[in-house]
Amino acid sequence: MLKRTILAAALIVAAGAAVRAQEQTAATPPSSTRGAQSPNYVGVKVQVVISRYQGEKKVSSLPYVLGVVVNAAKTSLRMGVDVPVVQTVFASPAKDGPATIPMSSYNYRNVGTNIDCQAETAPGDYYKLTMTVTDSSLQLDNSAERTKALMPNTPMFRSFNSSFQLLLRDGQTTQYTSATDPITGEVTKIDVSLNVLK
């Protein structure tokens, strides 16, 4: 009788352990399944070159390089400087007299380049880039005939803003846009290249 009781108790314990093991196996997915759910990220190097031309002559070329993770958040670049802009007001030497004394003060205006870039995979081994390029600069040379009549010997601020999408393969370069400054006649061109990081 005692042996039967011990045997029955042992069977009950073994059955409970087997049930608990099955529950743990069902709740925990296999390691291969967990690995398949992890994203496989790819990094690309995106180079943006902003060039300016006066006729056929290249007057400036500014390259910017961004590291972008494909199918992830966008990458942003901010490069600029605060430029002082003089403002002149006139004060009166006497309480009720005319304002004849010039007084100068300065405000600051930021000029530079802002670039936002997001990369996604596309069919045919292409990568789709969604980009926004904002560029502002200081125009100091007012010797051109078009600017003499406006504000001679006064700095001018030039701005350029473009949002676009383009498809590139690894190692490919393309010229996205070309725009002409209506005052100076300078042509701004943007070249974009993409390389997959190994």
C-alpha positions as a Python dict, from the first residue, in 0.01 Angstrom:
ca = {
    (1, 'M'): (0, 0, 0),
    (2, 'L'): (282, 239, 88),
    (3, 'K'): (462, 164, -239),
    (4, 'R'): (148, 244, -440),
    (5, 'T'): (109, 577, -258),
    (6, 'I'): (472, 675, -324),
    (7, 'L'): (441, 574, -691),
    (8, 'A'): (122, 778, -736),
    (9, 'A'): (282, 1084, -576),
    (10, 'A'): (585, 1054, -803),
    (11, 'L'): (363, 1035, -1113),
    (12, 'I'): (173, 1348, -1005),
    (13, 'V'): (499, 1543, -956),
    (14, 'A'): (635, 1434, -1295),
    (15, 'A'): (311, 1526, -1470),
    (16, 'G'): (316, 1876, -1313),
    (17, 'A'): (677, 1932, -1420),
    (18, 'A'): (594, 1832, -1778),
    (19, 'V'): (299, 2076, -1791),
    (20, 'R'): (514, 2362, -1661),
    (21, 'A'): (786, 2289, -1919),
    (22, 'Q'): (531, 2297, -2201),
    (23, 'E'): (394, 2632, -2080),
    (24, 'Q'): (743, 2786, -2070),
    (25, 'T'): (819, 2657, -2421),
    (26, 'A'): (497, 2809, -2559),
    (27, 'A'): (560, 3146, -2393),
    (28, 'T'): (923, 3175, -2517),
    (29, 'P'): (970, 3176, -2898),
    (30, 'P'): (1271, 2996, -3045),
    (31, 'S'): (1593, 3194, -3076),
    (32, 'S'): (1574, 3174, -3456),
    (33, 'T'): (1233, 3346, -3450),
    (34, 'R'): (1358, 3623, -3224),
    (35, 'G'): (1656, 3685, -3453),
    (36, 'A'): (1434, 3708, -3760),
    (37, 'Q'): (1240, 3995, -3602),
    (38, 'S'): (1552, 4208, -3551),
    (39, 'P'): (1596, 4476, -3822),
    (40, 'N'): (1896, 4447, -4054),
    (41, 'Y'): (2017, 4806, -4079),
    (42, 'V'): (2237, 4936, -4361),
    (43, 'G'): (2441, 5255, -4346),
    (44, 'V'): (2505, 5483, -4644),
    (45, 'K'): (2726, 5786, -4694),
    (46, 'V'): (2547, 6071, -4868),
    (47, 'Q'): (2754, 6358, -5008),
    (48, 'V'): (2588, 6685, -5104),
    (49, 'V'): (2788, 6942, -5304),
    (50, 'I'): (2647, 7294, -5342),
    (51, 'S'): (2826, 7474, -5627),
    (52, 'R'): (2784, 7826, -5764),
    (53, 'Y'): (2872, 7940, -6113),
    (54, 'Q'): (2908, 8283, -6269),
    (55, 'G'): (2859, 8198, -6633),
    (56, 'E'): (3092, 7904, -6700),
    (57, 'K'): (3322, 7989, -6409),
    (58, 'K'): (3279, 7800, -6081),
    (59, 'V'): (3300, 8054, -5799),
    (60, 'S'): (3239, 7823, -5501),
    (61, 'S'): (3191, 7456, -5417),
    (62, 'L'): (3091, 7340, -5069),
    (63, 'P'): (3076, 6964, -4994),
    (64, 'Y'): (2880, 6815, -4705),
    (65, 'V'): (2887, 6447, -4598),
    (66, 'L'): (2614, 6275, -4395),
    (67, 'G'): (2603, 5924, -4254),
    (68, 'V'): (2247, 5793, -4292),
    (69, 'V'): (2092, 5468, -4164),
    (70, 'V'): (1854, 5320, -4423),
    (71, 'N'): (1490, 5273, -4315),
    (72, 'A'): (1552, 5467, -3994),
    (73, 'A'): (1517, 5824, -3867),
    (74, 'K'): (1642, 6116, -4075),
    (75, 'T'): (1990, 6263, -4041),
    (76, 'S'): (2024, 6641, -3999),
    (77, 'L'): (2320, 6872, -4053),
    (78, 'R'): (2339, 7234, -3942),
    (79, 'M'): (2633, 7459, -4031),
    (80, 'G'): (2617, 7835, -3997),
    (81, 'V'): (2749, 8157, -3852),
    (82, 'D'): (2580, 8464, -3703),
    (83, 'V'): (2662, 8772, -3911),
    (84, 'P'): (2636, 9120, -3754),
    (85, 'V'): (2414, 9360, -3944),
    (86, 'V'): (2460, 9728, -3861),
    (87, 'Q'): (2156, 9947, -3801),
    (88, 'T'): (2189, 10323, -3782),
    (89, 'V'): (1946, 10549, -3599),
    (90, 'F'): (1965, 10923, -3537),
    (91, 'A'): (1940, 11086, -3197),
    (92, 'S'): (1869, 11447, -3110),
    (93, 'P'): (2141, 11647, -2930),
    (94, 'A'): (1874, 11855, -2759),
    (95, 'K'): (1545, 11757, -2607),
    (96, 'D'): (1332, 11925, -2871),
    (97, 'G'): (1591, 11951, -3150),
    (98, 'P'): (1612, 11754, -3474),
    (99, 'A'): (1763, 11403, -3477),
    (100, 'T'): (2106, 11461, -3631),
    (101, 'I'): (2350, 11241, -3436),
    (102, 'P'): (2399, 10896, -3599),
    (103, 'M'): (2411, 10603, -3360),
    (104, 'S'): (2487, 10248, -3468),
    (105, 'S'): (2366, 9919, -3325),
    (106, 'Y'): (2394, 9560, -3446),
    (107, 'N'): (2154, 9276, -3505),
    (108, 'Y'): (2271, 8927, -3591),
    (109, 'R'): (2145, 8714, -3877),
    (110, 'N'): (2231, 8346, -3921),
    (111, 'V'): (2366, 8235, -4258),
    (112, 'G'): (2471, 7883, -4348),
    (113, 'T'): (2346, 7546, -4468),
    (114, 'N'): (2083, 7309, -4329),
    (115, 'I'): (2042, 6958, -4472),
    (116, 'D'): (1791, 6688, -4374),
    (117, 'C'): (1817, 6343, -4533),
    (118, 'Q'): (1623, 6018, -4494),
    (119, 'A'): (1702, 5698, -4687),
    (120, 'E'): (1477, 5404, -4771),
    (121, 'T'): (1525, 5088, -4973),
    (122, 'A'): (1364, 5081, -5318),
    (123, 'P'): (1321, 4813, -5588),
    (124, 'G'): (1607, 4738, -5824),
    (125, 'D'): (1893, 4792, -5572),
    (126, 'Y'): (1801, 5160, -5549),
    (127, 'Y'): (1786, 5379, -5241),
    (128, 'K'): (1526, 5654, -5218),
    (129, 'L'): (1656, 5973, -5059),
    (130, 'T'): (1416, 6231, -4921),
    (131, 'M'): (1607, 6555, -4875),
    (132, 'T'): (1562, 6917, -4776),
    (133, 'V'): (1845, 7163, -4848),
    (134, 'T'): (1835, 7520, -4718),
    (135, 'D'): (2127, 7750, -4791),
    (136, 'S'): (2178, 8118, -4712),
    (137, 'S'): (2485, 8330, -4775),
    (138, 'L'): (2615, 8684, -4761),
    (139, 'Q'): (2664, 8865, -5092),
    (140, 'L'): (2942, 9118, -5038),
    (141, 'D'): (3037, 9198, -5397),
    (142, 'N'): (2795, 9465, -5518),
    (143, 'S'): (3010, 9568, -5814),
    (144, 'A'): (2781, 9402, -6066),
    (145, 'E'): (2559, 9640, -6260),
    (146, 'R'): (2245, 9464, -6135),
    (147, 'T'): (2331, 9532, -5769),
    (148, 'K'): (2468, 9885, -5800),
    (149, 'A'): (2121, 10026, -5856),
    (150, 'L'): (1980, 9849, -5548),
    (151, 'M'): (2193, 9909, -5240),
    (152, 'P'): (2551, 10005, -5326),
    (153, 'N'): (2816, 9913, -5065),
    (154, 'T'): (2556, 9725, -4864),
    (155, 'P'): (2570, 9348, -4797),
    (156, 'M'): (2293, 9138, -4945),
    (157, 'F'): (2161, 8806, -4814),
    (158, 'R'): (2092, 8526, -5059),
    (159, 'S'): (1873, 8224, -4977),
    (160, 'F'): (1800, 7891, -5146),
    (161, 'N'): (1550, 7626, -5031),
    (162, 'S'): (1462, 7295, -5197),
    (163, 'S'): (1285, 6973, -5092),
    (164, 'F'): (1314, 6672, -5324),
    (165, 'Q'): (1335, 6295, -5363),
    (166, 'L'): (1573, 6100, -5581),
    (167, 'L'): (1673, 5739, -5651),
    (168, 'L'): (2039, 5638, -5635),
    (169, 'R'): (2231, 5313, -5648),
    (170, 'D'): (2553, 5241, -5463),
    (171, 'G'): (2831, 5461, -5605),
    (172, 'Q'): (2599, 5674, -5818),
    (173, 'T'): (2605, 6056, -5843),
    (174, 'T'): (2340, 6283, -5990),
    (175, 'Q'): (2284, 6656, -6026),
    (176, 'Y'): (1945, 6722, -5878),
    (177, 'T'): (1874, 7087, -5943),
    (178, 'S'): (2001, 7407, -6101),
    (179, 'A'): (1868, 7752, -6011),
    (180, 'T'): (1966, 8105, -6117),
    (181, 'D'): (1987, 8401, -5879),
    (182, 'P'): (1761, 8673, -6027),
    (183, 'I'): (1984, 8955, -5895),
    (184, 'T'): (2342, 8841, -5948),
    (185, 'G'): (2287, 8586, -6225),
    (186, 'E'): (2478, 8319, -6034),
    (187, 'V'): (2368, 7960, -6092),
    (188, 'T'): (2338, 7725, -5793),
    (189, 'K'): (2373, 7352, -5858),
    (190, 'I'): (2328, 7059, -5617),
    (191, 'D'): (2506, 6727, -5676),
    (192, 'V'): (2422, 6424, -5460),
    (193, 'S'): (2615, 6096, -5440),
    (194, 'L'): (2552, 5778, -5238),
    (195, 'N'): (2787, 5503, -5120),
    (196, 'V'): (2692, 5201, -4910),
    (197, 'L'): (2911, 5164, -4602),
    (198, 'K'): (3077, 4823, -4591),
}
